[in-house]
């Protein structure tokens, strides 16, 4: 059997009491082959502490020695709890995720929930183009479709407004006719600026309906608006007759 008995220690009690304790220690054995529990010469039960295994002995007793960067920490009630950092959160329900832009929970499941919006029309509208190489807004696309986060501009109706800053996948298409041999460019404007080249599509007017479309990833800040514009590169410029069209946007990341 393991254990240490009858060890000579600096007296921590009166001599007679210490001798009695030593006699007791000499007669006590622990069923402890490893010898980590023993009775010392002063009659105290001792526990060998291995600090490399996460325990330490303090004046108040045996404690858990937490690592420098642990996954555990002590709370205000001296209990041990999981240590969390963003995007993980801890509340009265347990440990979960802080749900930010583009994510939500549904029936305890984590699901994608990005902002999006769409506008469309099947009603004819004419865009008056009075100057060559000048962008004009296609104002007829003003029927709201599915909207979440993104909104339809309340003043003009044909603009989609971002609620959340980030990258948006933008798709658009129009069908309509223009003047014979006019060279038209259609693109997506952000807050009225000249449409970026990556959003452009072009066609040659023939007097018959022509369908064009485009897609691009645009960086938008909150409250920026997008819509379609058109220009005629030929002189003299000729008007454009819209027959149907749509534009949509979906948030895809920061």
N, C-alpha and C positions, 0 to 999 in steps of 0.2 A: 504494500500500500504506500501511496505517496504522502507527502506532508512533511512539514518541518516542526520539530519539537524541541522544547527546552532551550531556545536561543537566548543568549545573554544580551540583554538590552540595557541601555542607560535607564536607571530607575525612573518610572513615571508615576510611582505610587509608593506608599510606606514600605519599608524593607520586608516586614512580615507578610504584608499583602502580596508583594512582588514574589516572595518565595512560594507562597501558596499558589500563585498563578503559574510559576514555573513548574511546580509539582503537577498542577493540573495539565499544563501543556505537555509534560512528559508522558502523560497517560492518554492524551487525545490523539487520535489519528483520523484523517479525512479519506473517504473513498474518492480519491482525486489523483489518478496516476500521473497527471501532468504537473502536479504540485503547485497549482496557481492559487489555491486557498490554503491558508495555514493559520495556526494560533501562535501568536508571538509570545515572548517571554513575559510580557506584562499582562497577558490574558486577553489580548485583542485579536479578533479574527481579521486577518489581512488578506487582500486580494492583489495578486501581481498584475500590474497594468502594462500592457504593451502599447506604447504611444503610436507605434507605426500602424496600428489597426483601428485608429479612430477614437480611442478612449484616452482620457487624461484624468489625473487625480488632483483635485483642488482642495483648498482648505474646507470647503463646504461639502465635499464628497466627490464621487466619481461623475465625470461629465463627458459628453460627446464632443470631440474635437473636430469642429467643422473645417472643411478645407478652405483654402484662400478664395477660391471661386467655386463655391459649392452649388449643388442642386437643392440643398436644404438650408433653412435658416430658422432662427428662433423668433417667435412672435412676441407680442407684448405680454402674453400670459405665460411665457417661458415654455411654450409648447414648440414642437418642431413642425414646420410646414414646408411645402415645396417653394423654392425660390423661382419666381417667374420674371420674364422680361418681355417687352413688346415683340411680336404682336400677341403673345400669350397673356391672358388675364386670369385673375383669381377673385372670386366673389363667394357669397354665401351658398351658391349652387355648386361650386367646385371650380375646376380649372377649365378654361375655355379659350376661345380666340376672340380678339378684338376684331370685329367685322368692319372693315373700311369700305372705301369706294369700290364698287364692282362685285361685292360679296354680300350675302345675307344668309340668314338661317330660315329654314322651312321644315317643320316637323322634325326638329333636331338635326337636320341635315344642312351641311354647308353647300350653298348653291351660288352660281353666278347671277349677278343682278346689276349689269351695267346700265348707265343712262343711255337712252335712245330717243329718237323722234323721227317722224316722217310727215311730209306734205305731198299732196298730189292734186291733180285736176283732170277731168275729162271734158272740160268746157273750153271752147275756143276763146282766144284772146289775141289781140294784135299788139305787137311791140313796135312802137314808132321809132325808126332809126333815121335821124335827121343829119348825122355827120359820119363821115368815114373814119375808121380806126378809133371809134369811141364806144365804150362799154355802156350798155343799157340794161336795166333790170327786167327780167321776165317776171312780171307781176301776177300772172294768172294762176300760178301754182300755189293755191291758198286754202286748200281743204286739209284740215288736220287729220292724220291717221293715228297710229299708236304713239303715245308720248309717255315717257318716264324720265323724270329729271329734266330733260330737254323740253322746251316750251315753244309754242307758236307766238311770234311777235304780235303783240296786241294792237300795234299801230298800223302796220302795213299788211300783216297776215301771211305774206309769202316768205317770211324769214324763219329759220330755226335758230333758237337761242340755246347755247350750252349753259348748263347749270354747274358743271364740274370741270375744272381745268384738266387737261390731259390730251392724249392722242385719240382722234376720232377717225373711224373708217367711214368715208362719205361716198355714197353712190347716187347717181342721178341719171335721168334719161328724159328726152323730149322728142315729140313728133310734131312736125309742122312744115310749112312751105314758105319759101322766100322768093325774092325776085330772080328772074332768069339770069344765070351766070354770076350772081352775087356770091362772094366767098365769105361764108359765115363762120365765126368761132364762138363756141359756147363754153363757159367755164364757171367754176364756183368762186364767188367772192367772199371774203371775210371782212365784215363791217364796211363794205363798199369799196375796198381796195381792188385794184386790177387783179383779176383771177390769175393765180399761179399757173405757169405753163403745164405742170403735171396734171391739172384738172381739165385741160382743154380737149375738145373734140371739134372737128371742122367738117363742113360739107359745102357743096356747090348748089346754089338754088336752081330749081328747074320749074317752079310753078306747081310741082306735085309734092305731096307729103314725104318727108325724109326723116328717118329715125336715127338719132345719135345718142350715145351714152358715155359715161366715164366713171372712174373710181379713183380715189386717192386717200392717203392718210394725212390729215391736217392736225396741226397743234393749235389748240384753242385754249384761251383763258375763260374763266367763268364770266358769263354775260356777253361773250362775243357771239355774233350772229352770222349765219351763212345763208346764201341764196344763189340763184342762177342769174348770170348775165350773158348778153350776146353782143357781138359787134360784126359789122360788115366791112371787109377790107377793100371792097371795090368802090369806084366812083362812077356814077353817082350811087349813094347808098340807097338801099331799098328796105322796106318794112318786113317784119317777120310775123307770120300768122301761126300762133301756137294752136295745136289741136288737143294735145294731151301731154302730161309730163309729171315727173315726181322727183323728189330728193329726200334722202334719208341719211341719218348719222347714227353711229353707235360708238360708245366709249370703249376703247380697247386697252387703255393703260395710261400711266403717268408719263 
